Amino acid sequence: MPILAWIVRAISGVNRLVGETLSWLALACVLVCFTVVVQRYFFNTSTLWMQDLYVWLSGAMFTGVAGYALLRDDHVRVDIFYRPASLKRKAMADLFGVIVFLFPFIYVVFHYGWPAVARSWSYYEASGNIGGMPGLFVLKSFIIVFGVLVGLQGLAMALRAILVLADQQDLLPEHLRYKRDVDLETAL
């Protein structure tokens, strides 16, 4: 069981590092977009590659931080059953969700994404806009990054659920454990 806890910590650490790093792309996206707007409306000029850049930055950011969002439990969830559930029921729900929904989804992402990314790399695909940015193949690679990071975080979720079901959650640091809903517990 300690090895499972180590794997959960390692995967979560990778996703935290990638997520906190790539989240800075939001600032870059805003700055580039602001520059494009100033160019267009104050100087009556525009550079197409900059218009591509802020769209590409946002695409890279959102696909790259998806595993981090899963780590932070920032995804959409219907909480009417999950929120009041015991830790073991939450663990069973997460384990079921990862195995039945997340892993097949990751398979689909790789099954259809890999050929598209490989094709894009084979001819170093660039923007479809004349004067646009080169290197669209790099951006398309974030499809694979998305699949790897979300798949790994799904594995970490499944292993965490197994630790909870085996009454070994205390092997995990506090920030990786299931949170108890204090407001709900005091209301009951």
Secondary structure, DSSP 4 states (H G I P E B T S, - for coil): -HHHHHHHHHHHHHHHHHHHHHTTHHHHHHHHHHHHHHHHHHSS---HHHHHHHHHHHHHHHHHTHHHHHHTT-S---HHHHTTS-HHHHHHHHHHHIIIIIHHHHHHHHHHHHHHHHHHHHTT---SSTT--S-HHHHHTHHHHHHHHHHHHHHHHHHHHHHHHTT-GGGS-GGGSPPP-HHHHHH-
